[in-house]
Amino acid sequence: MRAGKINVMGVLLILALVVGLVYLHTFGPYYWDSVSMGEVVKNTAMSCQERDEMAGETRLTQELKAHEIPTYIEEGDCNILKRGEDCTVSCAWKVAVSWPVIGVPRELSFEKKATRGPHAFKD
């Protein structure tokens, strides 16, 4: 290769890496919160199933604080329903995120659900 010639594949690779890092930096925390909420709903369903809906609501509050869930996910985004020996906890939320520099908004939607029966979680 001659000196001074641009390596197109190298430039494209660096560009893809930069775009990937910007995407990860911009949207990654919201996806990580979604992963954390999976544990929150499971722990809440377990408390609800073992006791009652009120215990589940108390546990939900504790779990949101313990996992440092941001304020854009509120307790009101979650529903706790106990039927017989089963307890289902479902949380659904949306968040609007803007791309850096260009400012184009994108709405992200998430949902987590867990149902706990007397002996195990159900699918």
TORNU-204921 format. One record per residue: residue in three letters; x, y, z of N, C-alpha, C in turn. Coordinates in steps of 0.2 Angstrom, whole numbers, plus 5000, padded with zeros to 4 digits. Example, Ala and Ser with C-alpha at 12.3 -4.5 7.8 and 13.67 -1.06 7.14 Angstrom:
REM TORNU-204921
Ala506649725039506249785039506649845039
Ser506449895035506849955036506450005039
This chain:
REM TORNU-204921
Met500449945000500050005000500450065000
Arg500350114996500650174996500550225002
Ala501050255004501050305009500550365007
Gly500150385012499650435010498950415008
Lys498950355006498250325004497850305010
Ile497150325009496750315015496450235014
Asn496450205020496250135020495450145022
Val495050135017494350145018494050095023
Met494250035023493949985028494150005035
Gly494750035036494950055043494550115045
Val494350165040493950215042493250195044
Leu492950145040492350125041492250085048
Leu492750045049492850015056492850065061
Ile493250115061493250165066492550205067
Leu492250215061491650245061491150205065
Ala491050145063490650095066490750085074
Leu491350085076491550085083491250145086
Val491350205083491150275086490350275087
Val490050255082489350255082489050205087
Gly489350145088489250095093489350115100
Leu489850155101489950185108489450235109
Val489350275104488850335106488150295107
Tyr487950245103487350215105487350185112
Leu487850145113487950115120487850165126
His488250225125488250275130487550315130
Thr487150315125486550355125485950305127
Phe485950245125485350205126485550145131
Gly486150135132486350075137486050085144
Pro486050135147485850145154485050125154
Tyr484650135149483950125149483850045149
Tyr484250015145484249945144484449905150
Trp484949935154485249915160484649915165
Asp484349975165483749985170483249925169
Ser483149905163482649855161482849785164
Val483549775163483749715166483649715174
Ser483849765177483749775184483049765186
Met482549795182481849785184481649715183
Gly481949675180481749605180481849575187
Glu482349585190482449565197481949595202
Val481849665201481349695205480649665204
Val480449645198479749615198479749545201
Lys480249505200480349435203480349445211
Asn480749485214480749495221480049515224
Thr479749565220479049585222478549535221
Ala478549495216478049435215478149385221
Met478749375223478949325228478649345235
Ser478749415236478449435243477649435242
Cys477349455237476649455236476349385237
Gln476649335233476449265234476449245241
Glu477049255244477149235251476649265256
Arg476449325255476049365260475449385256
Asp475449455254474849475251475049535246
Glu474549565243474749625238475049685242
Met474849695248475149755252475849745253
Ala476049675255476749665256477149665249
Gly476849655244477149665237477249735235
Glu476749775237476849845236477449875240
Thr477449855246478049875251478649855248
Arg478749795246479349765243479549795236
Leu479049815232479149855226479549915228
Thr479249955232479550015234480250005237
Gln480349955241481049945243481549925238
Glu481249885233481749855228481849915223
Leu481449955221481550015217482150055220
Lys482150065227482650105230483350065230
Ala483250005232483849965233484249955226
His483849945220484149945214484350005211
Glu484150065214484350135212484050145205
Ile483350125204483050135198482850205197
Pro482950235192482850305191482150325191
Thr481950385192481350415193480850405187
Tyr481150395181480650385176480250325176
Ile480450275180480050215182479750225188
Glu479050235189478750245195478350185197
Glu478150185203477750125206477150125202
Gly476850175200476250175196476250145189
Asp476850125187476950095181476950015182
Cys476849995188476849925190476149905192
Asn475949845191475249815193475449755197
Ile475149745203475249685207474549655207
Leu474449585205473849555205473949485209
Lys473549475214473549405217472949375216
Arg472949315213472449265212472549205215
Gly472149185220472249115223472949115226
Glu473349065224474049065227474549095222
Asp474349125216474849155212474849225212
Cys475449255211475449335211475849355205
Thr475549395201475849425195476049495196
Val476649515194476849585195477049595188
Ser476849655185477049675178477149755178
Cys477649765175477849835175478049855167
Ala477749915165477849935158477950015159
Trp478450035155478650105155478950125148
Lys478850185147479150215141479650275143
Val480150285139480550345140480850375133
Ala480750435133481050475127481750495128
Val482150465123482850485123483050515116
Ser483450565117483650605111484350585109
Trp484550575102485150555100485650625102
Pro486250615104486650665105486850705098
Val486950765099487150815093486550825089
Ile486250775086485650785081485050795084
Gly484950775091484350785094483750755092
Val483750705088483150665086482950625091
Pro482250625093482050585099481850515097
Arg481950475101481750405100481350375107
Glu480850345106480450325112480650255113
Leu480850235119481050165121480450145125
Ser480150075124479650045128479949985131
Phe479749975137480049915141479449885145
Glu479449815146478949785150479349725153
Lys479149715159479449655163478849625167
Lys478849565167478249525171478549465174
Ala478249455180478449395183477849365187
Thr477749295187477149265190477449215195
Arg477249215201477549175206476949125209
Gly477049065208476549015211476848995218
Pro476448945220476648925227477348895228
His477648865222478248835223478848855218
Ala478648895213479148925208478848975204
Phe479249005200479049055195478749025189
Lys478149055186477849025180478049065174
Asp478049035168478249075162477649105160
